[in-house]
Amino acid sequence: MSVGMIVVFGILGLAGLALIALGYFLGMKKKTNLLSLLAGYDESKVKKDEEALARVTGPFLIVLGIYLCSTPFLVYRFGPHKTFVPFIVLVVLGTIFVNLYCRHKEIT
């Protein structure tokens, strides 16, 4: 394994741990002051409940973080193409689900 791959996997692992921590604090601890870390978050657009937005977004971030942390093992076992394509699908479908859920519940 080359040094470049080790660095990339280390960065992916740290990013995964950061997503897990952010998801934990948002989803489990209901720290709504961390919502400002989400891309595109605008406090004036949240109509009803910031805690509901944190409850929906937190588990999604935890799942993404776990996938990123397990990426080195998945790349070793299945190869990069079979590892990153499901990640992209997970990100796209998860983002669509969170947006549709928030709009349906009139959170945003």
C-alpha positions as CSV (number, residue, x, y, z in Angstrom):
1,M,0.0,0.0,0.0
2,S,1.4,3.4,-1.0
3,V,1.9,6.3,1.3
4,G,-0.7,8.3,-0.7
5,M,-3.3,5.7,-0.1
6,I,-2.6,5.7,3.6
7,V,-2.9,9.5,3.8
8,V,-6.2,9.4,1.8
9,F,-7.6,6.6,4.1
10,G,-6.5,8.6,7.1
11,I,-8.3,11.7,5.9
12,L,-11.4,9.7,5.1
13,G,-11.3,8.2,8.6
14,L,-11.0,11.5,10.2
15,A,-13.8,12.9,8.1
16,G,-15.9,9.9,9.1
17,L,-15.3,10.4,12.8
18,A,-16.2,14.1,12.4
19,L,-19.5,13.2,10.8
20,I,-20.2,10.6,13.4
21,A,-19.5,13.1,16.2
22,L,-21.7,15.8,14.5
23,G,-24.5,13.3,13.9
24,Y,-24.3,12.2,17.5
25,F,-24.5,15.7,18.9
26,L,-27.3,16.7,16.5
27,G,-29.4,13.5,16.6
28,M,-28.9,12.2,20.1
29,K,-28.0,15.3,22.2
30,K,-30.2,17.7,20.2
31,K,-27.5,20.4,20.1
32,T,-29.3,22.7,17.7
33,N,-26.6,25.3,17.8
34,L,-24.5,22.9,15.6
35,L,-27.1,23.1,12.8
36,S,-25.2,26.1,11.4
37,L,-22.4,23.6,10.4
38,L,-24.8,22.1,7.8
39,A,-24.3,23.3,4.2
40,G,-27.1,25.6,3.1
41,Y,-28.6,25.9,6.6
42,D,-30.5,29.2,7.0
43,E,-32.0,29.9,10.5
44,S,-34.8,32.1,9.0
45,K,-36.0,29.2,6.8
46,V,-36.7,26.8,9.7
47,K,-40.3,27.4,10.3
48,K,-41.2,25.1,13.2
49,D,-38.8,22.9,15.0
50,E,-35.0,22.9,15.0
51,E,-34.9,19.8,17.1
52,A,-36.9,17.9,14.5
53,L,-34.3,18.9,11.8
54,A,-31.5,17.8,14.1
55,R,-33.3,14.5,14.8
56,V,-33.6,13.8,11.0
57,T,-30.1,14.9,10.0
58,G,-28.2,13.3,12.9
59,P,-28.7,9.6,11.9
60,F,-28.0,10.4,8.3
61,L,-24.7,11.9,9.2
62,I,-23.9,8.9,11.5
63,V,-24.5,6.5,8.6
64,L,-22.3,8.5,6.3
65,G,-19.6,8.7,8.9
66,I,-19.6,4.9,9.5
67,Y,-19.4,4.3,5.7
68,L,-16.4,6.7,5.4
69,C,-14.6,5.0,8.4
70,S,-15.1,1.6,6.8
71,T,-14.0,2.8,3.3
72,P,-10.4,1.4,3.6
73,F,-11.7,-2.0,4.4
74,L,-14.3,-1.9,1.6
75,V,-11.7,-0.6,-0.9
76,Y,-9.3,-3.4,0.0
77,R,-12.1,-6.0,-0.3
78,F,-14.1,-4.8,-3.3
79,G,-12.0,-2.2,-5.1
80,P,-12.5,1.6,-5.3
81,H,-15.3,1.6,-8.0
82,K,-17.5,-0.8,-6.1
83,T,-16.9,1.2,-2.9
84,F,-17.5,4.8,-3.9
85,V,-20.4,4.3,-6.2
86,P,-22.7,3.1,-3.4
87,F,-21.4,6.0,-1.2
88,I,-22.5,8.5,-3.9
89,V,-25.9,6.8,-4.2
90,L,-26.2,6.9,-0.4
91,V,-25.4,10.6,-0.2
92,V,-27.8,11.5,-3.0
93,L,-30.7,9.3,-1.8
94,G,-30.2,10.3,1.8
95,T,-30.2,14.0,0.9
96,I,-33.4,13.6,-1.1
97,F,-35.0,11.7,1.8
98,V,-34.0,14.3,4.4
99,N,-35.3,17.2,2.1
100,L,-38.6,15.5,1.3
101,Y,-39.1,14.5,4.9
102,C,-38.5,18.1,6.1
103,R,-40.8,19.5,3.5
104,H,-43.5,17.0,4.3
105,K,-43.3,17.7,8.0
106,E,-43.0,21.4,7.2
107,I,-39.8,21.8,9.2
108,T,-38.2,23.9,6.5
